[in-house]
């Protein structure tokens, strides 16, 4: 399953759980964000689940996109610019940037989630890496595929103690910014 919400969708159908529109909308959010609005996967089953949610609960993709990205905080937009300013191409063939704990201030990591798409779409990189500082000397790494859809990011993430999907994975590692 490209998305945990797709697994839940199938489970709910299998046990005859009666979904309401709020649950359906939540499943659609997970399906769309985990598939990158179908940029990371175009599995027919994923598309069929989305069609069922649209058809049965009148949930539009535009409604979900607006809910997720239509109300950005000004501080998040400014931080996104700072993260993009820091973005660098690494000679190993990927683009990367970082977020310091102090950068976030009152923001949540979710407030800057859209910046990853920008980093992964830079013309050179096979994939993108965003390092996010967490308390206690821990860094969260987010990996998203770029032009090279054949590169398996889940294998790289596993080597770093994490996991995920071929085209979107993550890990946590201890260290310092220096």
JOSUL-V399939 format. One line per field, one symbol per residue. ss: DSSP state (a for helix, b for strand, c for the rest). phi: phi as a letter, one per 40 degrees, with the letter a starting at -180 (. if undefined). A space follows every 10 residues. Layout:
ss: ???
phi: ???
This chain:
ss: cccaaaaaaa aaaacccccc aaaaaaaaaa aaaacccccc cccaaaaaaa aaaaaaaccc aaaaaaaaac cccaaaaaaa aaaaaacbbb cccbbbbbbc aaaaccccaa aaccaaaaaa ccccccbbbb bbbbcccbbb bbbbbccccc ccaaaaaaac ccbbcccbbb bbbbcccc
phi: .cacccccdc cdccbfcccb ccccccccdc cccccgfgcc abcdcccccc dcccccbfbc ccccccccbc bccdcccccd cccccccbcc dchabaaabc dcccfccbdc cbcccccccc ccccccabbb cbcbdggbbc bbbbcbcccc cccccccccb gbaibdbaaa abacibcc
